[in-house]
Each structure stands twice: as C-alpha cells, then as structure tokens.
Amino acid sequence: MADAKVIPFDDDHRSRAGAAQRPSRRRGAGSRRQGTARPAEVGEVQPLPGVASARDDEPVTREEQQPQEPAGDETVGGTGDGTDGLERRVASGLAFLRRRLTGDYEVDDFGYDEELTDQVLMSLLRPVYEKYFRVEVKGIENIPSEGGALIVANHSGTVPVDGLMMQVAVHDHHPAGRHLRLLAADLVFMLPVVNELARKLGHTLACAEDAERLLGQGELVGVMPEGFKGIGKPFGERYKLQRFGRGGFVSTALRQRAPIIPCSIVGAEEIYPMIGNAKTLARLLGFPYFPLTPTFPWLGPLGAIPLPTKWTIQFGEPIPTDGYPPEAAEDPMLMFNLTDQVREQIQHTLYKLLVQRRSVFF
C-alpha cells in the first residue's frame, strides 16, 4: 500500500447538544462487530500467507497455487478472477444492499455504522488517501492493539480533510485493524448530509463526556485541539501550532488513565493555501471563517479541488497517564504541563518532517 475534522472539545454545554442529535437506533454500548475485513478489489491478486515463493523476488500468488481455470471461466477483461469469485462478490454485495434496505444492521449509541464504514465509506476515501495525497504513515506501532487511547494531532488545511486521512491511516495500517473515533465540532452536526455521514464514520461531538465514554469502552479516540484556529489560520503561519485550548483532552485522558499519542501531519497545510478571509461573508453564513485561496472562489467549483500534495502522518511515542493519582485530573498545573509536552512533541516532529521533505508535491 502506498504512502489521515475534528475540533477540540471543551468542558461546556455542548454535550447536551450531542445527546439530542444521536440517532434512536442503537446497539449496546461498547459492542462492536468483529472481523469485518476490507473486500479485495476486482482483479486484485492476494498472496497466500506463509507460502514460500517459487521465485526469489516475489511471492507465490493464490492463482499460482491453485489449478488454472480454463479461459472460458475467467471474467471478461482478463482479470484472472474466476466466475465463482465474481459470484461471491456479487452475492456479498446483494446481501449488503438487502441489509441496508431492510434495516437489518447495527449502529452504536453514537450512530457509528461499522459495516458501512468498512465496506463503503473507507472504500471511497481510500483512493484519495493512496493515489491523490499518497499518504506515508510512520510510527503506527505506537498505537496500542487494544484498550482506550487518545490520539492528539495538529489541525490544518482550511477544510478538515486531515482528520479523515488520519482515520484511513489507522484503519488500513494498524495490525489490529483498529477504528479511530474522531471528536468533531458542533458545526459538523448542523450541516445536512455531513451530519449523517460523520455519525456513520464514528465521529461524535467534541465534549468531555462523550470522549470519556468512548475511552472507557476501550475505543481509540482522535482529537485536534487547535480547532478552527488551526484549519483557518493564514498560509503564512503554516505548521505553526496554535493554542491547544484549556487542556480538556489531558483531563479526559487522566480520568480514563488512557495514553496520549501525539500525531504530526505534514501536507495538509498546502491543499488549500488560505491567502485571505472574507469575514463579513463568514458572519452572514454562520461560519468561523470564509477562505480565499489562489483558486477559490475565483475558479468556481474547480477552485474547490484540493492541491495534490504529498502527505506524511507520524504517530509519536505514547505519553502514559496511568501513573498519576485519580485527583490528578483536577490539577491545573499538571494539565498545563502535559498539554505543553504534547504540543511541543507535535511541533518538534513537524519541523523534523518538513526538513526531511523533498517537495510539497513529491
């Protein structure tokens, strides 16, 4: 595989808004569907694990191990997939559609639809991740295989694409196939269509109550404490971290004794270079900012296409919190120090990745 919106949560009234927006169809809290795997693309050759290669430089494929089917049994186009394989994929797709039409599927208390995410939404995001931004992932081994953990990342790009790419990175690269649950601003859940898709992808309102509940259920939670200050900053301030709020994410991690994993994302800053902000128009539309870029709104819809930059996502070493006493979550000085430690680690990694980068686009 080739070379991953979330907004900081505050300890305020937003949790009540999130509860009102949750869907009524639920499954038990913390329950998960296990073993959902990404289906192979049509024509994709899957290697057999543990089988020695007949050649020194490439593995033996499934088709090399099995007897060759006659030409008449292969699908049109020479993909090499037999008719049986095609029939299985068609049957699987029809079964999936039947479950969606009849409502015979499950979501959790936050509206997360794991089957739809694995089989549809990730498949839509994956080409952007792999082919367009060509994301390179480093340090994925720093994410634990089980149990709750809080991933804290920088936020940028004018449009919050970075959170989605981070979600694909965890989903596709982590050995345990973990799912990242992102915390998003209330604006996300006020937008039609976006609201429903965000819920299906596992996003939830950025408030301490929801974050603690997810961590308590052993989920992997992602937060970007810079919020609108990060994604809406001018292009001239790219890769300079903004303030990390009041340290609410540290307090949440301490209460749940969950490790904090710093994450640095390079490449998102340049997809929509923000050279101006139409503040009057932003106020009229109810947005935190209205970006002006070299292409938007001057080129109309074409100006909304992001630039194909080369991305790197690096997950840093976990910062443990289980060594602190329960009352540590109420210590403002400790929260300040840990927040500053996470911020400095992300900023240092950003600088290091920028020095190593050969080009914005390659």
VMD Tcl script that draws the C-alpha trace (Angstrom):
set ca {
  {0.00 0.00 0.00}
  {1.33 3.44 -0.86}
  {2.26 6.18 1.31}
  {-5.30 10.64 7.71}
  {-12.41 17.01 11.12}
  {-12.06 17.19 14.11}
  {-12.24 20.02 16.60}
  {-11.13 20.30 20.20}
  {-13.65 19.56 22.87}
  {-14.44 21.89 25.72}
  {-15.93 21.08 29.10}
  {-19.12 23.02 28.39}
  {-22.75 22.65 27.44}
  {-22.12 21.00 24.10}
  {-22.63 17.52 25.48}
  {-26.37 18.19 25.72}
  {-26.48 19.14 22.08}
  {-24.71 15.91 21.14}
  {-27.19 13.81 23.10}
  {-30.12 15.41 21.29}
  {-28.58 14.66 17.92}
  {-27.82 10.98 18.46}
  {-29.87 8.51 16.42}
  {-32.57 6.46 18.03}
  {-31.46 3.13 16.51}
  {-28.82 1.72 18.82}
  {-26.94 -1.33 19.87}
  {-25.46 -1.96 23.28}
  {-22.84 0.48 24.49}
  {-19.36 -0.68 23.70}
  {-20.43 -3.58 21.49}
  {-18.57 -3.99 18.23}
  {-18.87 -6.17 15.17}
  {-15.66 -8.18 14.95}
  {-13.80 -9.45 11.95}
  {-15.06 -7.10 9.26}
  {-12.44 -7.10 6.54}
  {-11.93 -4.93 3.54}
  {-13.05 -6.85 0.45}
  {-10.48 -7.28 -2.29}
  {-10.77 -5.05 -5.32}
  {-11.85 -6.70 -8.56}
  {-8.79 -8.23 -10.16}
  {-6.61 -7.84 -7.08}
  {-4.24 -10.75 -6.51}
  {-3.99 -11.81 -2.88}
  {-0.80 -13.57 -1.72}
  {-1.07 -16.71 0.37}
  {0.41 -16.13 3.85}
  {3.22 -18.43 4.84}
  {3.77 -19.93 1.35}
  {7.29 -19.83 0.00}
  {7.80 -18.16 -3.34}
  {8.65 -20.03 -6.48}
  {10.79 -17.07 -7.49}
  {13.33 -15.26 -5.34}
  {11.88 -11.79 -5.79}
  {8.10 -12.12 -5.50}
  {5.59 -14.21 -3.50}
  {3.55 -17.05 -4.87}
  {0.04 -15.83 -5.61}
  {-3.21 -17.63 -4.95}
  {-3.67 -18.27 -8.65}
  {-0.22 -19.88 -8.88}
  {-1.06 -22.28 -6.06}
  {-4.41 -23.33 -7.47}
  {-5.04 -25.14 -10.76}
  {-5.57 -22.72 -13.61}
  {-9.16 -22.36 -14.72}
  {-9.97 -22.65 -18.40}
  {-10.09 -19.40 -20.28}
  {-13.86 -19.66 -20.61}
  {-14.27 -19.47 -16.80}
  {-12.39 -16.19 -16.43}
  {-14.16 -12.87 -16.30}
  {-14.18 -10.66 -19.35}
  {-11.22 -8.31 -19.39}
  {-8.61 -10.84 -18.29}
  {-8.64 -10.02 -14.59}
  {-7.87 -13.62 -13.70}
  {-10.79 -13.89 -11.25}
  {-12.88 -17.00 -11.76}
  {-16.63 -16.97 -12.15}
  {-17.03 -18.34 -8.62}
  {-15.11 -15.38 -7.17}
  {-17.23 -12.93 -9.10}
  {-20.40 -14.65 -7.98}
  {-19.28 -14.50 -4.35}
  {-18.63 -10.78 -4.62}
  {-21.99 -10.16 -6.28}
  {-23.75 -12.23 -3.62}
  {-21.94 -10.35 -0.87}
  {-22.89 -7.02 -2.41}
  {-26.52 -8.03 -2.78}
  {-26.62 -9.23 0.83}
  {-25.17 -5.90 1.95}
  {-27.81 -3.98 -0.03}
  {-30.58 -6.17 1.38}
  {-29.45 -5.44 4.94}
  {-29.38 -1.70 4.23}
  {-32.84 -1.72 2.64}
  {-34.44 -3.82 5.36}
  {-32.70 -2.02 8.23}
  {-31.07 -5.23 9.39}
  {-27.81 -3.61 10.51}
  {-26.42 -2.20 13.72}
  {-25.14 1.14 14.92}
  {-23.81 2.02 18.35}
  {-25.09 4.67 20.74}
  {-23.24 7.39 18.85}
  {-24.55 6.37 15.43}
  {-21.37 4.60 14.29}
  {-22.04 2.10 11.50}
  {-19.01 -0.17 11.34}
  {-20.18 -2.24 8.38}
  {-20.97 0.80 6.23}
  {-17.66 2.40 7.22}
  {-15.58 -0.67 6.34}
  {-17.31 -1.63 3.12}
  {-18.34 1.72 1.62}
  {-17.03 4.89 3.26}
  {-13.44 3.72 3.61}
  {-13.52 2.47 0.04}
  {-14.49 5.97 -1.08}
  {-11.78 7.67 0.98}
  {-9.04 5.17 0.16}
  {-8.31 6.33 -3.44}
  {-7.90 9.91 -2.19}
  {-5.60 8.66 0.56}
  {-3.50 6.33 -1.61}
  {-3.50 7.91 -5.07}
  {-4.16 11.62 -4.59}
  {-2.35 12.53 -1.37}
  {-0.09 9.43 -1.38}
  {-0.01 9.34 2.40}
  {3.03 7.85 4.10}
  {2.45 6.55 7.63}
  {5.11 6.31 10.31}
  {5.00 5.08 13.90}
  {1.76 3.12 13.59}
  {3.23 0.64 16.08}
  {2.91 3.33 18.78}
  {-0.87 2.87 18.77}
  {-1.83 0.09 21.22}
  {-3.54 -3.01 19.87}
  {-6.33 -2.82 22.42}
  {-7.75 -0.56 25.09}
  {-8.56 3.13 25.09}
  {-6.05 5.67 23.82}
  {-6.25 9.33 22.83}
  {-4.56 10.47 19.60}
  {-3.83 14.21 19.59}
  {-2.92 15.76 16.22}
  {-2.27 19.13 14.62}
  {-5.12 20.56 12.52}
  {-4.79 22.42 9.21}
  {-5.86 22.67 5.60}
  {-8.76 25.18 5.54}
  {-11.12 22.21 5.03}
  {-10.82 19.42 7.64}
  {-9.60 16.65 5.36}
  {-6.70 15.77 7.68}
  {-8.92 14.04 10.22}
  {-10.38 11.76 7.56}
  {-6.95 10.83 6.23}
  {-5.77 10.05 9.76}
  {-8.80 7.81 10.17}
  {-7.93 5.88 6.99}
  {-4.30 5.57 8.12}
  {-5.28 3.88 11.38}
  {-7.93 1.71 9.74}
  {-5.71 0.41 6.92}
  {-2.28 0.23 8.56}
  {-2.78 -0.80 12.16}
  {-2.05 -4.53 12.61}
  {-5.13 -4.95 14.81}
  {-7.37 -3.13 12.31}
  {-8.46 -0.56 14.87}
  {-11.06 2.12 14.18}
  {-10.42 5.75 15.08}
  {-13.35 7.67 16.60}
  {-12.94 11.38 15.90}
  {-14.27 14.23 18.02}
  {-15.81 16.99 15.88}
  {-17.16 20.50 16.42}
  {-20.88 21.09 16.75}
  {-20.85 22.82 13.34}
  {-20.30 19.42 11.71}
  {-23.54 18.12 13.18}
  {-25.52 21.14 11.99}
  {-24.81 20.56 8.31}
  {-27.22 18.34 6.36}
  {-25.76 15.15 4.89}
  {-22.41 15.89 6.57}
  {-24.06 15.28 9.93}
  {-25.27 11.81 8.95}
  {-22.02 10.79 7.27}
  {-19.98 11.95 10.25}
  {-22.10 9.84 12.61}
  {-21.79 6.80 10.37}
  {-18.00 7.22 10.29}
  {-17.88 7.17 14.07}
  {-17.47 10.89 14.74}
  {-19.10 12.36 17.79}
  {-19.48 15.74 19.44}
  {-16.27 17.14 20.89}
  {-17.20 17.17 24.56}
  {-15.53 15.62 27.59}
  {-18.48 13.34 28.41}
  {-18.52 11.62 25.02}
  {-14.73 11.35 24.93}
  {-14.58 9.74 28.38}
  {-17.32 7.30 27.49}
  {-15.55 6.17 24.31}
  {-12.22 5.80 26.09}
  {-13.93 3.86 28.88}
  {-15.25 1.45 26.25}
  {-11.70 0.84 25.04}
  {-12.03 2.89 21.87}
  {-9.29 4.75 20.02}
  {-10.27 8.43 20.11}
  {-8.84 11.26 17.98}
  {-8.86 14.96 18.78}
  {-7.31 18.06 17.19}
  {-7.16 20.68 19.94}
  {-6.32 23.62 17.64}
  {-9.85 23.54 16.28}
  {-10.91 26.33 13.93}
  {-7.80 28.27 14.87}
  {-5.72 25.56 13.21}
  {-7.61 24.92 9.99}
  {-8.47 28.59 9.49}
  {-5.03 30.11 10.00}
  {-3.35 32.06 7.17}
  {-0.98 30.25 4.84}
  {1.92 32.33 6.15}
  {1.51 30.64 9.56}
  {1.52 27.10 8.21}
  {2.92 24.39 10.50}
  {2.95 26.77 13.46}
  {0.73 25.22 16.10}
  {-1.99 27.36 17.60}
  {-3.09 27.26 21.24}
  {-4.32 23.87 22.46}
  {-7.38 25.15 24.26}
  {-7.66 24.69 28.02}
  {-6.18 21.20 28.17}
  {-9.52 19.39 28.33}
  {-8.13 16.42 26.41}
  {-5.45 15.88 29.07}
  {-8.04 15.87 31.85}
  {-10.10 13.32 29.95}
  {-7.09 11.04 29.38}
  {-6.14 11.27 33.06}
  {-9.65 10.33 34.21}
  {-9.66 7.25 31.98}
  {-5.94 6.50 32.51}
  {-5.57 6.36 28.73}
  {-2.24 7.03 26.99}
  {-1.89 10.17 24.86}
  {-0.37 9.62 21.41}
  {0.92 12.76 19.65}
  {0.36 12.79 15.89}
  {2.01 15.11 13.35}
  {0.53 15.62 9.87}
  {2.54 17.22 7.06}
  {1.00 18.02 3.69}
  {-2.47 19.22 4.68}
  {-1.41 22.86 5.05}
  {-0.90 23.26 1.31}
  {-4.07 21.69 -0.10}
  {-5.99 24.99 0.16}
  {-3.47 27.82 0.72}
  {-5.53 30.42 2.61}
  {-4.42 33.87 1.49}
  {-7.46 35.78 2.76}
  {-10.58 35.61 4.90}
  {-13.92 37.17 3.90}
  {-15.05 37.83 7.47}
  {-18.29 39.62 6.56}
  {-19.41 36.75 4.37}
  {-18.39 34.27 7.05}
  {-20.61 36.05 9.62}
  {-23.56 36.04 7.22}
  {-23.18 32.31 6.60}
  {-22.51 31.47 10.25}
  {-19.04 30.09 9.52}
  {-15.93 30.71 11.66}
  {-14.16 31.96 8.51}
  {-14.64 32.10 4.74}
  {-11.38 31.18 2.99}
  {-9.92 32.89 -0.04}
  {-7.33 30.78 -1.83}
  {-5.45 31.19 -5.14}
  {-8.19 29.13 -6.81}
  {-11.32 29.66 -4.69}
  {-13.75 31.28 -5.33}
  {-12.14 32.64 -8.50}
  {-12.36 29.36 -10.46}
  {-15.80 28.41 -9.19}
  {-16.30 24.71 -8.45}
  {-12.86 23.88 -9.84}
  {-11.36 26.05 -7.12}
  {-12.72 23.65 -4.50}
  {-10.45 20.84 -5.71}
  {-7.55 20.46 -3.25}
  {-3.97 20.55 -4.49}
  {-2.39 17.06 -4.74}
  {0.23 17.46 -2.05}
  {2.33 14.61 -0.64}
  {1.37 13.76 2.96}
  {3.19 12.21 5.90}
  {1.43 11.16 9.10}
  {3.62 10.21 12.03}
  {2.36 8.80 15.33}
  {4.70 9.53 18.22}
  {5.53 7.55 21.31}
  {2.65 7.31 23.82}
  {2.64 9.55 26.87}
  {1.30 7.35 29.74}
  {-1.22 8.71 32.21}
  {-1.88 5.64 34.36}
  {0.87 6.57 36.79}
  {-0.98 9.61 38.11}
  {-3.42 9.51 41.05}
  {-7.18 9.95 40.36}
  {-7.17 13.52 41.67}
  {-4.54 14.50 39.07}
  {-7.31 15.27 36.57}
  {-8.22 18.28 38.69}
  {-4.68 19.64 38.94}
  {-4.47 22.67 36.57}
  {-0.67 22.82 36.71}
  {-0.31 19.16 35.72}
  {-2.79 19.63 32.86}
  {-0.85 22.65 31.65}
  {2.45 20.77 31.74}
  {1.13 17.71 29.94}
  {-0.64 19.85 27.33}
  {2.58 21.73 26.70}
  {4.51 18.45 26.46}
  {2.13 17.06 23.82}
  {2.15 20.31 21.86}
  {5.93 20.57 21.88}
  {6.33 16.97 20.76}
  {3.97 17.50 17.81}
  {5.69 20.76 16.84}
  {9.16 19.23 17.02}
  {8.08 16.31 14.82}
  {6.51 18.70 12.30}
  {9.80 20.57 11.94}
  {11.70 17.32 11.54}
  {9.33 16.05 8.85}
  {9.50 19.36 7.00}
  {13.30 19.19 6.91}
  {13.11 15.66 5.52}
  {10.51 16.54 2.88}
  {11.94 16.87 -0.61}
  {8.96 18.67 -2.16}
  {5.41 19.73 -1.37}
  {4.10 17.54 -4.18}
  {6.61 14.65 -4.31}
}
mol new
graphics top color blue
foreach p $ca { graphics top sphere $p radius 0.5 }
foreach p [lrange $ca 0 end-1] q [lrange $ca 1 end] { graphics top cylinder $p $q radius 0.2 }
display resetview
